[in-house]
Amino acid sequence: MILRTTLISKIQQLFKQATFDYQLFKRLSQYFLIGCCIAALSACASWLPDAHRIDLQQGNTVKLEQLESIEIGMTKAEVRKIMGSPMLSDPFHDQRWDYIYRFIPNKGFERKSLLTLYFENDVLMKIDDSQYVEP
């Protein structure tokens, strides 16, 4: 019994000698809490705004006036003078010209337009404007 009380008193003296700095503990715990918050916020950065993106335009812009000015029976040279060079001229189908236009805005929905011209012996025979949308 005496041995146990002596050991307890010795341990109590050791703890009394070791000074506990409460201010240091408080400051370290604050730094730890700030570090945890920063780590949690950086992990879920979906709420941050996106980088600026420019509007993207690709292809031929075919105006309605241009479309109305071409007629069946015109030659390739006459059509090229009015419409310009086609976006897609397939070497395997040289009698078909595709005027493709695509607009991808910064925000919003993508717009597509397709105008296909069919030729026979370098003369315009058919105008397919079923997927044409004026830009």
MARKOL-979554 format. One record per atom (N, C-alpha, C, O): residue number from 0; chain; atom name; z negated, y, x. Coordinates in nm, 4 decimals. Example, Ala and Ser with C-alpha at 12.3 -4.5 7.8 and 13.67 -1.06 7.14 Angstrom:
REM MARKOL-979554
SITE    nr   kette   atom          Z          Y          X
SITE     0       A      N    -0.7800    -0.5690     1.3190
SITE     0       A     CA    -0.7800    -0.4500     1.2300
SITE     0       A      C    -0.7800    -0.3300     1.3200
SITE     0       A      O    -0.8465    -0.3319     1.4236
SITE     1       A      N    -0.7080    -0.2250     1.2850
SITE     1       A     CA    -0.7140    -0.1060     1.3670
SITE     1       A      C    -0.7870     0.0030     1.2900
SITE     1       A      O    -0.8039     0.1138     1.3409
REM end
This chain:
REM MARKOL-979554
SITE    nr   kette   atom          Z          Y          X
SITE     0       A      N     0.0000    -0.1180     0.0800
SITE     0       A     CA     0.0000     0.0000     0.0000
SITE     0       A      C     0.0000     0.1257     0.0852
SITE     0       A      O     0.0710     0.2224     0.0575
SITE     1       A      N    -0.0809     0.1216     0.1885
SITE     1       A     CA    -0.0872     0.2356     0.2785
SITE     1       A      C     0.0483     0.2538     0.3478
SITE     1       A      O     0.0949     0.3661     0.3672
SITE     2       A      N     0.1099     0.1426     0.3842
SITE     2       A     CA     0.2387     0.1493     0.4516
SITE     2       A      C     0.3456     0.2132     0.3597
SITE     2       A      O     0.4284     0.2932     0.4031
SITE     3       A      N     0.3393     0.1742     0.2320
SITE     3       A     CA     0.4374     0.2291     0.1384
SITE     3       A      C     0.4171     0.3783     0.1185
SITE     3       A      O     0.5153     0.4526     0.1182
SITE     4       A      N     0.2975     0.4242     0.1022
SITE     4       A     CA     0.2720     0.5676     0.0852
SITE     4       A      C     0.3072     0.6446     0.2111
SITE     4       A      O     0.3521     0.7589     0.2034
SITE     5       A      N     0.2876     0.5846     0.3247
SITE     5       A     CA     0.3223     0.6501     0.4497
SITE     5       A      C     0.4745     0.6649     0.4599
SITE     5       A      O     0.5242     0.7700     0.5004
SITE     6       A      N     0.5475     0.5610     0.4236
SITE     6       A     CA     0.6929     0.5686     0.4287
SITE     6       A      C     0.7449     0.6745     0.3304
SITE     6       A      O     0.8364     0.7501     0.3629
SITE     7       A      N     0.6876     0.6793     0.2132
SITE     7       A     CA     0.7313     0.7775     0.1140
SITE     7       A      C     0.7023     0.9187     0.1625
SITE     7       A      O     0.7853     1.0079     0.1449
SITE     8       A      N     0.5887     0.9400     0.2219
SITE     8       A     CA     0.5543     1.0737     0.2714
SITE     8       A      C     0.6459     1.1138     0.3868
SITE     8       A      O     0.6837     1.2304     0.3981
SITE     9       A      N     0.6815     1.0186     0.4719
SITE     9       A     CA     0.7721     1.0479     0.5833
SITE     9       A      C     0.9116     1.0856     0.5296
SITE     9       A      O     0.9741     1.1795     0.5790
SITE    10       A      N     0.9592     1.0124     0.4290
SITE    10       A     CA     1.0911     1.0421     0.3705
SITE    10       A      C     1.0886     1.1789     0.3043
SITE    10       A      O     1.1853     1.2545     0.3148
SITE    11       A      N     0.9788     1.2120     0.2360
SITE    11       A     CA     0.9680     1.3433     0.1725
SITE    11       A      C     0.9697     1.4550     0.2768
SITE    11       A      O     1.0293     1.5602     0.2539
SITE    12       A      N     0.9053     1.4330     0.3900
SITE    12       A     CA     0.9059     1.5329     0.4960
SITE    12       A      C     1.0487     1.5533     0.5517
SITE    12       A      O     1.0882     1.6656     0.5830
SITE    13       A      N     1.1254     1.4429     0.5635
SITE    13       A     CA     1.2624     1.4546     0.6137
SITE    13       A      C     1.3490     1.5372     0.5178
SITE    13       A      O     1.4286     1.6202     0.5615
SITE    14       A      N     1.3332     1.5142     0.3884
SITE    14       A     CA     1.4119     1.5902     0.2908
SITE    14       A      C     1.3720     1.7368     0.2863
SITE    14       A      O     1.4554     1.8240     0.2616
SITE    15       A      N     1.2430     1.7637     0.3105
SITE    15       A     CA     1.1975     1.9027     0.3129
SITE    15       A      C     1.2518     1.9752     0.4344
SITE    15       A      O     1.2789     2.0951     0.4277
SITE    16       A      N     1.2680     1.9051     0.5444
SITE    16       A     CA     1.3200     1.9677     0.6655
SITE    16       A      C     1.4706     1.9971     0.6532
SITE    16       A      O     1.5192     2.0990     0.7022
SITE    17       A      N     1.5422     1.9069     0.5876
SITE    17       A     CA     1.6857     1.9279     0.5703
SITE    17       A      C     1.7044     2.0321     0.4606
SITE    17       A      O     1.6741     2.0069     0.3440
SITE    18       A      N     1.7536     2.1470     0.4982
SITE    18       A     CA     1.7705     2.2551     0.4010
SITE    18       A      C     1.9030     2.2343     0.3274
SITE    18       A      O     2.0067     2.2094     0.3888
SITE    19       A      N     1.8973     2.2447     0.1994
SITE    19       A     CA     2.0139     2.2282     0.1148
SITE    19       A      C     2.0662     2.3669     0.0802
SITE    19       A      O     1.9959     2.4465     0.0180
SITE    20       A      N     2.1915     2.3961     0.1211
SITE    20       A     CA     2.2505     2.5270     0.0970
SITE    20       A      C     2.3236     2.5230    -0.0376
SITE    20       A      O     2.4353     2.4719    -0.0459
SITE    21       A      N     2.2626     2.5755    -0.1402
SITE    21       A     CA     2.3174     2.5733    -0.2744
SITE    21       A      C     2.4429     2.6608    -0.2841
SITE    21       A      O     2.5380     2.6239    -0.3530
SITE    22       A      N     2.4442     2.7738    -0.2175
SITE    22       A     CA     2.5595     2.8647    -0.2224
SITE    22       A      C     2.6837     2.7992    -0.1621
SITE    22       A      O     2.7940     2.8135    -0.2149
SITE    23       A      N     2.6651     2.7272    -0.0513
SITE    23       A     CA     2.7768     2.6570     0.0111
SITE    23       A      C     2.8313     2.5487    -0.0820
SITE    23       A      O     2.9528     2.5338    -0.0956
SITE    24       A      N     2.7426     2.4739    -0.1453
SITE    24       A     CA     2.7847     2.3703    -0.2390
SITE    24       A      C     2.8615     2.4313    -0.3563
SITE    24       A      O     2.9628     2.3765    -0.3997
SITE    25       A      N     2.8133     2.5444    -0.4073
SITE    25       A     CA     2.8790     2.6109    -0.5197
SITE    25       A      C     3.0198     2.6582    -0.4799
SITE    25       A      O     3.1145     2.6406    -0.5564
SITE    26       A      N     3.0336     2.7171    -0.3625
SITE    26       A     CA     3.1624     2.7655    -0.3155
SITE    26       A      C     3.2608     2.6494    -0.2936
SITE    26       A      O     3.3775     2.6596    -0.3312
SITE    27       A      N     3.2145     2.5403    -0.2335
SITE    27       A     CA     3.3018     2.4250    -0.2105
SITE    27       A      C     3.3467     2.3615    -0.3420
SITE    27       A      O     3.4614     2.3185    -0.3548
SITE    28       A      N     3.2567     2.3558    -0.4387
SITE    28       A     CA     3.2956     2.2983    -0.5677
SITE    28       A      C     3.3973     2.3878    -0.6394
SITE    28       A      O     3.4853     2.3369    -0.7089
SITE    29       A      N     3.3866     2.5201    -0.6235
SITE    29       A     CA     3.4849     2.6102    -0.6820
SITE    29       A      C     3.6223     2.5905    -0.6174
SITE    29       A      O     3.7236     2.5867    -0.6872
SITE    30       A      N     3.6259     2.5779    -0.4852
SITE    30       A     CA     3.7523     2.5537    -0.4160
SITE    30       A      C     3.8149     2.4208    -0.4600
SITE    30       A      O     3.9363     2.4118    -0.4789
SITE    31       A      N     3.7325     2.3200    -0.4759
SITE    31       A     CA     3.7812     2.1901    -0.5203
SITE    31       A      C     3.8401     2.2001    -0.6608
SITE    31       A      O     3.9452     2.1419    -0.6879
SITE    32       A      N     3.7745     2.2726    -0.7494
SITE    32       A     CA     3.8224     2.2890    -0.8859
SITE    32       A      C     3.9547     2.3668    -0.8889
SITE    32       A      O     4.0452     2.3309    -0.9641
SITE    33       A      N     3.9666     2.4713    -0.8090
SITE    33       A     CA     4.0910     2.5484    -0.8002
SITE    33       A      C     4.2045     2.4610    -0.7464
SITE    33       A      O     4.3168     2.4678    -0.7963
SITE    34       A      N     4.1763     2.3802    -0.6465
SITE    34       A     CA     4.2771     2.2891    -0.5906
SITE    34       A      C     4.3249     2.1873    -0.6934
SITE    34       A      O     4.4441     2.1576    -0.7003
SITE    35       A      N     4.2339     2.1342    -0.7724
SITE    35       A     CA     4.2731     2.0390    -0.8775
SITE    35       A      C     4.3600     2.1066    -0.9831
SITE    35       A      O     4.4563     2.0466    -1.0309
SITE    36       A      N     4.3276     2.2304    -1.0203
SITE    36       A     CA     4.4079     2.3033    -1.1191
SITE    36       A      C     4.5486     2.3303    -1.0664
SITE    36       A      O     4.6459     2.3151    -1.1403
SITE    37       A      N     4.5605     2.3696    -0.9414
SITE    37       A     CA     4.6918     2.3961    -0.8822
SITE    37       A      C     4.7746     2.2678    -0.8779
SITE    37       A      O     4.8938     2.2702    -0.9086
SITE    38       A      N     4.7134     2.1575    -0.8407
SITE    38       A     CA     4.7857     2.0304    -0.8364
SITE    38       A      C     4.8323     1.9883    -0.9757
SITE    38       A      O     4.9433     1.9376    -0.9916
SITE    39       A      N     4.7484     2.0091    -1.0751
SITE    39       A     CA     4.7854     1.9713    -1.2117
SITE    39       A      C     4.8975     2.0604    -1.2648
SITE    39       A      O     4.9881     2.0112    -1.3322
SITE    40       A      N     4.8931     2.1900    -1.2359
SITE    40       A     CA     4.9979     2.2810    -1.2844
SITE    40       A      C     5.1314     2.2576    -1.2157
SITE    40       A      O     5.2362     2.2701    -1.2789
SITE    41       A      N     5.1293     2.2240    -1.0882
SITE    41       A     CA     5.2554     2.2011    -1.0187
SITE    41       A      C     5.3202     2.0703    -1.0619
SITE    41       A      O     5.4414     2.0539    -1.0478
SITE    42       A      N     5.2424     1.9786    -1.1136
SITE    42       A     CA     5.2986     1.8505    -1.1581
SITE    42       A      C     5.3760     1.8643    -1.2883
SITE    42       A      O     5.4700     1.7886    -1.3125
SITE    43       A      N     5.3382     1.9591    -1.3718
SITE    43       A     CA     5.4075     1.9751    -1.5010
SITE    43       A      C     5.4677     2.1147    -1.5079
SITE    43       A      O     5.4179     2.2012    -1.5800
SITE    44       A      N     5.5747     2.1361    -1.4328
SITE    44       A     CA     5.6360     2.2683    -1.4238
SITE    44       A      C     5.7499     2.2864    -1.5237
SITE    44       A      O     5.8365     2.3715    -1.5036
SITE    45       A      N     5.7507     2.2080    -1.6304
SITE    45       A     CA     5.8586     2.2212    -1.7277
SITE    45       A      C     5.8481     2.3507    -1.8077
SITE    45       A      O     5.9469     2.3937    -1.8671
SITE    46       A      N     5.7341     2.4119    -1.8107
SITE    46       A     CA     5.7162     2.5376    -1.8847
SITE    46       A      C     5.7681     2.6570    -1.8060
SITE    46       A      O     5.7796     2.7664    -1.8611
SITE    47       A      N     5.7996     2.6382    -1.6786
SITE    47       A     CA     5.8513     2.7479    -1.5978
SITE    47       A      C     5.9947     2.7796    -1.6392
SITE    47       A      O     6.0666     2.6891    -1.6815
SITE    48       A      N     6.0384     2.9042    -1.6287
SITE    48       A     CA     6.1760     2.9379    -1.6675
SITE    48       A      C     6.2765     2.8781    -1.5705
SITE    48       A      O     6.2485     2.8616    -1.4518
SITE    49       A      N     6.3956     2.8455    -1.6239
SITE    49       A     CA     6.5033     2.7907    -1.5410
SITE    49       A      C     6.5665     2.8997    -1.4561
SITE    49       A      O     6.5538     3.0189    -1.4843
SITE    50       A      N     6.6340     2.8560    -1.3526
SITE    50       A     CA     6.7092     2.9500    -1.2698
SITE    50       A      C     6.8290     3.0016    -1.3496
SITE    50       A      O     6.8771     2.9345    -1.4409
SITE    51       A      N     6.8755     3.1184    -1.3152
SITE    51       A     CA     6.9884     3.1771    -1.3882
SITE    51       A      C     7.1164     3.1014    -1.3571
SITE    51       A      O     7.1474     3.0740    -1.2412
SITE    52       A      N     7.1898     3.0683    -1.4620
SITE    52       A     CA     7.3189     3.0027    -1.4452
SITE    52       A      C     7.4259     3.0920    -1.5069
SITE    52       A      O     7.4041     3.1553    -1.6102
SITE    53       A      N     7.5410     3.0958    -1.4419
SITE    53       A     CA     7.6492     3.1789    -1.4930
SITE    53       A      C     7.7305     3.0993    -1.5950
SITE    53       A      O     7.7271     2.9763    -1.5972
SITE    54       A      N     7.8040     3.1726    -1.6795
SITE    54       A     CA     7.8951     3.1086    -1.7733
SITE    54       A      C     8.0118     3.0490    -1.6953
SITE    54       A      O     8.0636     3.1115    -1.6028
SITE    55       A      N     8.0526     2.9288    -1.7325
SITE    55       A     CA     8.1580     2.8580    -1.6609
SITE    55       A      C     8.2807     2.8456    -1.7501
SITE    55       A      O     8.2737     2.7902    -1.8598
SITE    56       A      N     8.3938     2.8980    -1.7015
SITE    56       A     CA     8.5205     2.8888    -1.7739
SITE    56       A      C     8.6182     2.8107    -1.6875
SITE    56       A      O     8.6356     2.8406    -1.5694
SITE    57       A      N     8.6818     2.7107    -1.7470
SITE    57       A     CA     8.7784     2.6293    -1.6745
SITE    57       A      C     8.9054     2.6161    -1.7568
SITE    57       A      O     8.8996     2.6007    -1.8788
SITE    58       A      N     9.0179     2.6219    -1.6915
SITE    58       A     CA     9.1439     2.5943    -1.7582
SITE    58       A      C     9.2210     2.7176    -1.7985
SITE    58       A      O     9.1971     2.8278    -1.7490
SITE    59       A      N     9.3149     2.6962    -1.8905
SITE    59       A     CA     9.4033     2.8014    -1.9391
SITE    59       A      C     9.3478     2.8609    -2.0669
SITE    59       A      O     9.3163     2.7889    -2.1616
SITE    60       A      N     9.3360     2.9926    -2.0692
SITE    60       A     CA     9.2996     3.0592    -2.1944
SITE    60       A      C     9.4291     3.0915    -2.2677
SITE    60       A      O     9.5069     3.1768    -2.2248
SITE    61       A      N     9.4507     3.0229    -2.3775
SITE    61       A     CA     9.5715     3.0418    -2.4577
SITE    61       A      C     9.5331     3.1253    -2.5790
SITE    61       A      O     9.4556     3.0812    -2.6639
SITE    62       A      N     9.5870     3.2442    -2.5865
SITE    62       A     CA     9.5589     3.3321    -2.7002
SITE    62       A      C     9.6468     3.2927    -2.8183
SITE    62       A      O     9.7516     3.2301    -2.8020
SITE    63       A      N     9.6020     3.3306    -2.9361
SITE    63       A     CA     9.6751     3.2967    -3.0582
SITE    63       A      C     9.8136     3.3609    -3.0600
SITE    63       A      O     9.9078     3.3021    -3.1130
SITE    64       A      N     9.8274     3.4803    -3.0030
SITE    64       A     CA     9.9579     3.5473    -2.9957
SITE    64       A      C    10.0564     3.4662    -2.9116
SITE    64       A      O    10.1746     3.4565    -2.9446
SITE    65       A      N    10.0060     3.4085    -2.8027
SITE    65       A     CA    10.0921     3.3258    -2.7181
SITE    65       A      C    10.1395     3.2023    -2.7945
SITE    65       A      O    10.2569     3.1655    -2.7894
SITE    66       A      N    10.0460     3.1394    -2.8650
SITE    66       A     CA    10.0803     3.0190    -2.9402
SITE    66       A      C    10.1828     3.0492    -3.0494
SITE    66       A      O    10.2747     2.9706    -3.0726
SITE    67       A      N    10.1665     3.1625    -3.1156
SITE    67       A     CA    10.2593     3.1980    -3.2231
SITE    67       A      C    10.3966     3.2407    -3.1712
SITE    67       A      O    10.4948     3.2355    -3.2452
SITE    68       A      N    10.4044     3.2828    -3.0450
SITE    68       A     CA    10.5327     3.3304    -2.9921
SITE    68       A      C    10.6217     3.2180    -2.9405
SITE    68       A      O    10.7412     3.2396    -2.9203
SITE    69       A      N    10.5665     3.0981    -2.9184
SITE    69       A     CA    10.6545     2.9881    -2.8750
SITE    69       A      C    10.7098     2.9178    -2.9982
SITE    69       A      O    10.6443     2.9093    -3.1020
SITE    70       A      N    10.8311     2.8681    -2.9840
SITE    70       A     CA    10.9001     2.8025    -3.0951
SITE    70       A      C    10.9668     2.6760    -3.0462
SITE    70       A      O    11.0014     2.6635    -2.9288
SITE    71       A      N    10.9841     2.5832    -3.1366
SITE    71       A     CA    11.0545     2.4601    -3.1039
SITE    71       A      C    11.1996     2.4957    -3.0727
SITE    71       A      O    11.2627     2.5749    -3.1428
SITE    72       A      N    11.2502     2.4352    -2.9660
SITE    72       A     CA    11.3871     2.4631    -2.9214
SITE    72       A      C    11.3904     2.5487    -2.7954
SITE    72       A      O    11.4970     2.5670    -2.7366
SITE    73       A      N    11.2755     2.6015    -2.7526
SITE    73       A     CA    11.2719     2.6826    -2.6298
SITE    73       A      C    11.2770     2.5912    -2.5083
SITE    73       A      O    11.2379     2.4748    -2.5159
SITE    74       A      N    11.3250     2.6437    -2.3969
SITE    74       A     CA    11.3302     2.5667    -2.2728
SITE    74       A      C    11.1949     2.5748    -2.2019
SITE    74       A      O    11.1092     2.6556    -2.2380
SITE    75       A      N    11.1774     2.4906    -2.1012
SITE    75       A     CA    11.0528     2.4897    -2.0238
SITE    75       A      C    11.0300     2.6246    -1.9558
SITE    75       A      O    10.9171     2.6733    -1.9494
SITE    76       A      N    11.1370     2.6841    -1.9053
SITE    76       A     CA    11.1243     2.8130    -1.8363
SITE    76       A      C    11.0772     2.9220    -1.9324
SITE    76       A      O    10.9943     3.0054    -1.8959
SITE    77       A      N    11.1293     2.9215    -2.0541
SITE    77       A     CA    11.0874     3.0217    -2.1528
SITE    77       A      C    10.9417     3.0017    -2.1934
SITE    77       A      O    10.8661     3.0977    -2.2083
SITE    78       A      N    10.9042     2.8763    -2.2108
SITE    78       A     CA    10.7653     2.8463    -2.2478
SITE    78       A      C    10.6716     2.8843    -2.1334
SITE    78       A      O    10.5649     2.9410    -2.1568
SITE    79       A      N    10.7107     2.8535    -2.0112
SITE    79       A     CA    10.6264     2.8866    -1.8955
SITE    79       A      C    10.6099     3.0375    -1.8813
SITE    79       A      O    10.5040     3.0847    -1.8400
SITE    80       A      N    10.7143     3.1136    -1.9155
SITE    80       A     CA    10.7066     3.2597    -1.9077
SITE    80       A      C    10.6050     3.3152    -2.0075
SITE    80       A      O    10.5348     3.4116    -1.9771
SITE    81       A      N    10.5970     3.2559    -2.1244
SITE    81       A     CA    10.5037     3.3033    -2.2272
SITE    81       A      C    10.3624     3.2491    -2.2044
SITE    81       A      O    10.2648     3.3240    -2.2096
SITE    82       A      N    10.3523     3.1190    -2.1792
SITE    82       A     CA    10.2225     3.0518    -2.1738
SITE    82       A      C    10.1620     3.0452    -2.0337
SITE    82       A      O    10.0401     3.0363    -2.0191
SITE    83       A      N    10.2444     3.0496    -1.9334
SITE    83       A     CA    10.1957     3.0281    -1.7982
SITE    83       A      C    10.2051     2.8805    -1.7636
SITE    83       A      O    10.2474     2.7990    -1.8456
SITE    84       A      N    10.1654     2.8468    -1.6418
SITE    84       A     CA    10.1708     2.7069    -1.5993
SITE    84       A      C    10.0644     2.6263    -1.6725
SITE    84       A      O     9.9550     2.6766    -1.6983
SITE    85       A      N    10.0957     2.5015    -1.7061
SITE    85       A     CA     9.9958     2.4199    -1.7767
SITE    85       A      C     9.8840     2.3765    -1.6832
SITE    85       A      O     9.9026     2.3655    -1.5620
SITE    86       A      N     9.7687     2.3524    -1.7417
SITE    86       A     CA     9.6542     2.3057    -1.6638
SITE    86       A      C     9.6807     2.1649    -1.6123
SITE    86       A      O     9.6444     2.1302    -1.4999
SITE    87       A      N     9.7435     2.0857    -1.6955
SITE    87       A     CA     9.7691     1.9473    -1.6588
SITE    87       A      C     9.9164     1.9156    -1.6810
SITE    87       A      O     9.9670     1.9218    -1.7931
SITE    88       A      N     9.9833     1.8818    -1.5726
SITE    88       A     CA    10.1233     1.8398    -1.5808
SITE    88       A      C    10.1305     1.7035    -1.5142
SITE    88       A      O    10.1346     1.6932    -1.3916
SITE    89       A      N    10.1320     1.6001    -1.5952
SITE    89       A     CA    10.1265     1.4625    -1.5465
SITE    89       A      C    10.2617     1.4210    -1.4888
SITE    89       A      O    10.3632     1.4325    -1.5575
SITE    90       A      N    10.2656     1.3734    -1.3649
SITE    90       A     CA    10.3940     1.3320    -1.3072
SITE    90       A      C    10.4537     1.2096    -1.3776
SITE    90       A      O    10.5748     1.1881    -1.3713
SITE    91       A      N    10.3713     1.1302    -1.4435
SITE    91       A     CA    10.4212     1.0135    -1.5150
SITE    91       A      C    10.4743     1.0504    -1.6535
SITE    91       A      O    10.5544     0.9775    -1.7119
SITE    92       A      N    10.4285     1.1650    -1.7051
SITE    92       A     CA    10.4762     1.2153    -1.8340
SITE    92       A      C    10.5196     1.3602    -1.8135
SITE    92       A      O    10.4539     1.4528    -1.8608
SITE    93       A      N    10.6287     1.3784    -1.7438
SITE    93       A     CA    10.6714     1.5138    -1.7094
SITE    93       A      C    10.7249     1.5913    -1.8294
SITE    93       A      O    10.7530     1.7107    -1.8181
SITE    94       A      N    10.7392     1.5264    -1.9422
SITE    94       A     CA    10.7855     1.5939    -2.0631
SITE    94       A      C    10.6682     1.6332    -2.1543
SITE    94       A      O    10.6871     1.6630    -2.2722
SITE    95       A      N    10.5479     1.6325    -2.0978
SITE    95       A     CA    10.4282     1.6686    -2.1748
SITE    95       A      C    10.3453     1.7675    -2.0934
SITE    95       A      O    10.3137     1.7416    -1.9773
SITE    96       A      N    10.3107     1.8790    -2.1532
SITE    96       A     CA    10.2257     1.9788    -2.0890
SITE    96       A      C    10.0979     1.9926    -2.1693
SITE    96       A      O    10.1010     2.0033    -2.2919
SITE    97       A      N     9.9855     1.9924    -2.0994
SITE    97       A     CA     9.8549     2.0084    -2.1638
SITE    97       A      C     9.7906     2.1380    -2.1157
SITE    97       A      O     9.7729     2.1600    -1.9959
SITE    98       A      N     9.7567     2.2217    -2.2105
SITE    98       A     CA     9.6832     2.3445    -2.1816
SITE    98       A      C     9.5392     2.3214    -2.2262
SITE    98       A      O     9.5087     2.3211    -2.3454
SITE    99       A      N     9.4521     2.3021    -2.1286
SITE    99       A     CA     9.3125     2.2676    -2.1555
SITE    99       A      C     9.2250     2.3872    -2.1205
SITE    99       A      O     9.2435     2.4513    -2.0171
SITE   100       A      N     9.1301     2.4157    -2.2076
SITE   100       A     CA     9.0341     2.5239    -2.1822
SITE   100       A      C     8.8949     2.4724    -2.2153
SITE   100       A      O     8.8738     2.4049    -2.3160
SITE   101       A      N     8.8005     2.5058    -2.1281
SITE   101       A     CA     8.6623     2.4621    -2.1466
SITE   101       A      C     8.5707     2.5772    -2.1100
SITE   101       A      O     8.5856     2.6381    -2.0041
SITE   102       A      N     8.4756     2.6070    -2.1981
SITE   102       A     CA     8.3799     2.7148    -2.1748
SITE   102       A      C     8.2394     2.6588    -2.1886
SITE   102       A      O     8.2016     2.6078    -2.2941
SITE   103       A      N     8.1621     2.6689    -2.0806
SITE   103       A     CA     8.0234     2.6218    -2.0809
SITE   103       A      C     7.9357     2.7448    -2.0605
SITE   103       A      O     7.9270     2.7968    -1.9492
SITE   104       A      N     7.8698     2.7924    -2.1678
SITE   104       A     CA     7.7867     2.9124    -2.1539
SITE   104       A      C     7.6528     2.8815    -2.0872
SITE   104       A      O     7.6113     2.7660    -2.0767
SITE   105       A      N     7.5868     2.9884    -2.0426
SITE   105       A     CA     7.4547     2.9752    -1.9825
SITE   105       A      C     7.3587     2.9100    -2.0810
SITE   105       A      O     7.2820     2.8206    -2.0452
SITE   106       A      N     7.3641     2.9555    -2.2041
SITE   106       A     CA     7.2832     2.8968    -2.3109
SITE   106       A      C     7.3745     2.8780    -2.4307
SITE   106       A      O     7.4574     2.9642    -2.4599
SITE   107       A      N     7.3604     2.7704    -2.4975
SITE   107       A     CA     7.4437     2.7449    -2.6138
SITE   107       A      C     7.5244     2.6183    -2.5963
SITE   107       A      O     7.4943     2.5342    -2.5116
SITE   108       A      N     7.6274     2.6064    -2.6780
SITE   108       A     CA     7.7058     2.4842    -2.6810
SITE   108       A      C     7.8404     2.5018    -2.6112
SITE   108       A      O     7.8970     2.6110    -2.6076
SITE   109       A      N     7.8889     2.3929    -2.5570
SITE   109       A     CA     8.0171     2.3906    -2.4874
SITE   109       A      C     8.1304     2.3995    -2.5888
SITE   109       A      O     8.1227     2.3413    -2.6970
SITE   110       A      N     8.2360     2.4729    -2.5531
SITE   110       A     CA     8.3544     2.4846    -2.6383
SITE   110       A      C     8.4757     2.4315    -2.5625
SITE   110       A      O     8.4939     2.4600    -2.4442
SITE   111       A      N     8.5576     2.3543    -2.6320
SITE   111       A     CA     8.6777     2.2973    -2.5718
SITE   111       A      C     8.7982     2.3317    -2.6572
SITE   111       A      O     8.7882     2.3465    -2.7790
SITE   112       A      N     8.9118     2.3440    -2.5915
SITE   112       A     CA     9.0370     2.3702    -2.6615
SITE   112       A      C     9.1483     2.2939    -2.5902
SITE   112       A      O     9.1543     2.2908    -2.4673
SITE   113       A      N     9.2356     2.2328    -2.6688
SITE   113       A     CA     9.3455     2.1560    -2.6120
SITE   113       A      C     9.4726     2.1860    -2.6904
SITE   113       A      O     9.4759     2.1764    -2.8131
SITE   114       A      N     9.5762     2.2224    -2.6171
SITE   114       A     CA     9.7085     2.2462    -2.6748
SITE   114       A      C     9.8076     2.1615    -2.5954
SITE   114       A      O     9.8153     2.1722    -2.4730
SITE   115       A      N     9.8824     2.0783    -2.6650
SITE   115       A     CA     9.9773     1.9894    -2.5991
SITE   115       A      C    10.1183     2.0215    -2.6466
SITE   115       A      O    10.1444     2.0326    -2.7664
SITE   116       A      N    10.2077     2.0359    -2.5511
SITE   116       A     CA    10.3485     2.0623    -2.5801
SITE   116       A      C    10.4316     1.9449    -2.5320
SITE   116       A      O    10.4145     1.8975    -2.4197
SITE   117       A      N    10.5227     1.8974    -2.6184
SITE   117       A     CA    10.6096     1.7847    -2.5853
SITE   117       A      C    10.7538     1.8333    -2.5720
SITE   117       A      O    10.8036     1.9088    -2.6555
SITE   118       A      N    10.8190     1.7886    -2.4660
SITE   118       A     CA    10.9572     1.8279    -2.4377
SITE   118       A      C    11.0476     1.7044    -2.4376
SITE   118       A      O    11.0033     1.5925    -2.4117
SITE   119       A      N    11.1747     1.7280    -2.4671
SITE   119       A     CA    11.2787     1.6275    -2.4481
SITE   119       A      C    11.3965     1.6986    -2.3835
SITE   119       A      O    11.4489     1.7964    -2.4369
SITE   120       A      N    11.4367     1.6484    -2.2690
SITE   120       A     CA    11.5466     1.7093    -2.1918
SITE   120       A      C    11.5201     1.8582    -2.1669
SITE   120       A      O    11.6091     1.9417    -2.1828
SITE   121       A      N    11.3967     1.8895    -2.1278
SITE   121       A     CA    11.3521     2.0258    -2.0966
SITE   121       A      C    11.3608     2.1226    -2.2144
SITE   121       A      O    11.3710     2.2436    -2.1940
SITE   122       A      N    11.3570     2.0712    -2.3362
SITE   122       A     CA    11.3564     2.1541    -2.4562
SITE   122       A      C    11.2317     2.1184    -2.5370
SITE   122       A      O    11.2013     2.0007    -2.5562
SITE   123       A      N    11.1596     2.2205    -2.5841
SITE   123       A     CA    11.0358     2.1993    -2.6599
SITE   123       A      C    11.0672     2.1326    -2.7934
SITE   123       A      O    11.1469     2.1834    -2.8722
SITE   124       A      N    11.0018     2.0153    -2.8182
SITE   124       A     CA    11.0273     1.9401    -2.9399
SITE   124       A      C    10.9069     1.9357    -3.0340
SITE   124       A      O    10.9240     1.9286    -3.1557
SITE   125       A      N    10.7872     1.9400    -2.9797
SITE   125       A     CA    10.6691     1.9250    -3.0647
SITE   125       A      C    10.5540     2.0068    -3.0067
SITE   125       A      O    10.5348     2.0111    -2.8852
SITE   126       A      N    10.4781     2.0712    -3.0944
SITE   126       A     CA    10.3588     2.1464    -3.0552
SITE   126       A      C    10.2390     2.0826    -3.1251
SITE   126       A      O    10.2303     2.0839    -3.2478
SITE   127       A      N    10.1481     2.0274    -3.0477
SITE   127       A     CA    10.0281     1.9656    -3.1049
SITE   127       A      C     9.9105     2.0609    -3.0834
SITE   127       A      O     9.8555     2.0694    -2.9737
SITE   128       A      N     9.8729     2.1321    -3.1891
SITE   128       A     CA     9.7610     2.2263    -3.1798
SITE   128       A      C     9.6439     2.1813    -3.2669
SITE   128       A      O     9.5668     2.2642    -3.3154
SITE   129       A      N     9.6307     2.0507    -3.2865
SITE   129       A     CA     9.5241     1.9977    -3.3729
SITE   129       A      C     9.3851     2.0195    -3.3111
SITE   129       A      O     9.2866     2.0285    -3.3844
SITE   130       A      N     9.3757     2.0281    -3.1791
SITE   130       A     CA     9.2464     2.0485    -3.1125
SITE   130       A      C     9.2382     2.1864    -3.0487
SITE   130       A      O     9.1538     2.2114    -2.9626
SITE   131       A      N     9.3263     2.2749    -3.0916
SITE   131       A     CA     9.3276     2.4106    -3.0362
SITE   131       A      C     9.2216     2.4956    -3.1037
SITE   131       A      O     9.2101     2.4973    -3.2262
SITE   132       A      N     9.1445     2.5660    -3.0221
SITE   132       A     CA     9.0451     2.6619    -3.0691
SITE   132       A      C     9.0675     2.7890    -2.9889
SITE   132       A      O     9.0721     2.7859    -2.8659
SITE   133       A      N     9.0813     2.9008    -3.0590
SITE   133       A     CA     9.1055     3.0255    -2.9873
SITE   133       A      C     8.9818     3.0653    -2.9078
SITE   133       A      O     8.8721     3.0716    -2.9632
SITE   134       A      N     8.9985     3.0924    -2.7777
SITE   134       A     CA     8.8808     3.1293    -2.6954
SITE   134       A      C     8.8252     3.2668    -2.7279
SITE   134       A      O     8.7273     3.3098    -2.6669
REM end
